[in-house]
């Protein structure tokens, strides 16, 4: 079921809170700030609602997303870094 306008608004505000917390958590774990973007879609893809939040400039997010998609299309395995060694 698609999200209502009220749900979309609440989600937008929630994403900002999540981004602030995620930024702090990642910095605490790594000792430095790392860039991220979080992309979400409503109702598990049942509507076309897509929102994102990031701690980086949009241009950087676009570049890194394109790199990720190119890697997936080239068959890059979906293996977490900590399981590669």
C-alpha positions as CSV (number, residue, x, y, z in Angstrom):
1,X,0.0,0.0,0.0
2,X,1.5,3.4,-1.0
3,X,2.4,5.8,1.8
4,X,0.1,8.7,2.5
5,X,1.2,12.3,2.3
6,X,1.4,12.4,6.1
7,X,3.5,9.3,6.2
8,X,5.8,10.7,3.6
9,X,6.2,13.9,5.6
10,X,6.9,12.0,8.8
11,X,9.4,9.8,7.0
12,X,11.2,12.9,5.6
13,X,11.7,14.3,9.2
14,X,12.7,10.9,10.5
15,X,15.4,10.5,7.8
16,X,17.0,13.7,9.0
17,X,17.2,12.3,12.6
18,X,18.5,9.0,11.3
19,X,21.2,10.8,9.2
20,X,22.5,12.7,12.2
21,X,22.6,9.6,14.4
22,X,24.3,7.5,11.6
23,X,26.9,10.2,11.0
24,X,27.8,10.3,14.7
25,X,27.8,6.4,14.9
26,X,30.1,6.0,11.9
27,X,32.5,8.7,13.1
28,X,32.6,7.1,16.6
29,X,33.3,3.6,15.1
30,X,36.0,4.8,12.6
31,X,37.5,7.8,14.2
32,X,36.7,9.9,11.2
33,X,33.7,11.1,9.3
34,X,32.7,9.0,6.3
35,X,30.3,9.9,3.5
36,X,27.0,8.1,3.2
37,X,23.7,8.2,1.5
38,X,20.7,6.3,2.5
39,X,18.0,5.6,-0.1
40,X,14.6,4.4,0.9
41,X,11.4,3.6,-1.0
42,X,7.9,3.4,0.3
43,X,5.9,0.3,0.8
44,X,8.6,-2.0,-0.5
45,X,8.4,-0.6,-4.0
46,X,4.6,-0.6,-4.2
47,X,4.7,3.1,-5.1
48,X,7.2,5.4,-6.8
49,X,8.1,7.3,-3.6
50,X,11.8,7.4,-3.2
51,X,13.6,9.6,-0.6
52,X,17.2,9.9,0.3
53,X,19.3,11.6,3.0
54,X,23.1,12.0,3.0
55,X,25.9,13.8,4.7
56,X,27.6,14.5,1.4
57,X,26.9,16.8,-1.6
58,X,24.5,15.4,-4.1
59,X,27.1,15.3,-6.9
60,X,29.3,13.1,-4.7
61,X,26.3,10.8,-3.9
62,X,25.5,10.5,-7.6
63,X,29.0,9.6,-8.5
64,X,29.3,6.9,-5.9
65,X,25.9,5.5,-6.6
66,X,26.8,5.2,-10.3
67,X,30.1,3.5,-9.3
68,X,28.1,1.0,-7.1
69,X,25.6,0.3,-9.8
70,X,28.3,-0.2,-12.4
71,X,30.0,-2.7,-10.0
72,X,26.8,-4.6,-9.5
73,X,26.1,-4.7,-13.3
74,X,29.7,-6.0,-13.8
75,X,29.0,-8.8,-11.3
76,X,30.6,-7.4,-8.2
77,X,29.9,-9.9,-5.4
78,X,27.7,-8.8,-2.5
79,X,30.2,-9.8,0.2
80,X,30.6,-7.6,3.3
81,X,34.2,-6.3,3.7
82,X,34.7,-8.0,7.0
83,X,34.0,-11.4,5.3
84,X,36.5,-10.9,2.5
85,X,39.6,-11.7,4.4
